[in-house]
Amino acid sequence: MQPTKGAKNTQKAYLFMSWMYPVLRMLFPKFVCTLKELGLAMIHCLKKGYDKSILEVPDIVKLAGEK
């Protein structure tokens, strides 16, 4: 998961590996998302509901893109 820019409480390993995020997202889209997408997905899931009780990364990305 890529941390949001400016976040202060992130693991150093995430910051060190953040340059790899675009490549990982392209190669493994079912396994990589951003912290922002996770937050948006949580908000949309609470507002609109979702048919699954356990969300996978593709579900999170889909929910984050909804308006």
C-alpha positions, 0 to 999 in steps of 0.5 A, spaced: 500 500 500 502 506 498 502 511 503 499 518 502 504 524 501 505 528 507 503 522 512 507 523 518 506 516 521 508 511 515 513 505 516 520 507 513 520 501 508 514 504 505 517 510 504 523 507 501 519 502 496 514 508 494 518 509 487 516 502 486 509 503 486 507 504 479 511 498 477 507 494 482 501 497 480 502 495 473 504 488 474 500 486 480 493 490 480 490 485 484 494 486 490 496 494 490 492 500 492 493 506 495 492 509 502 487 514 499 483 509 495 482 505 502 480 511 505 475 513 500 473 505 499 471 505 506 467 512 506 463 509 500 462 502 503 459 506 509 454 510 505 452 506 499 453 499 502 457 493 498 454 486 497 461 483 500 463 483 507 470 482 505 473 486 500 479 484 496 484 490 493 480 490 486 473 491 490 477 497 494 479 500 488 472 499 485 469 503 491 474 508 491 473 510 484 465 511 485 462 518 486 
